[in-house]
Amino acid sequence: MRTPERDGGGASAIACAGANSNTLRYRIRRIAGLTGRDIGTLGDRVGFFLARRAASTLW
């Protein structure tokens, strides 16, 4: 579990999210299942990052 904002570090992403590591892993699997995207691949990870940035800019 890694995020671009946290330089790909799983532990810092978990700490930042304020959730249990199992909860965060479950949520990532759930998002992958719903979207058909794999956050483990660079292209999909960038896509999620850009979509999140765009959404935060619009709202």
Protein Blocks (a to p, Z undefined) as FASTA:
>chain_A
ZZfklnopaklmmmmnopafklmmmmmmmmmmmnopafkbmklmmmmmmmmmmmmmmZZ
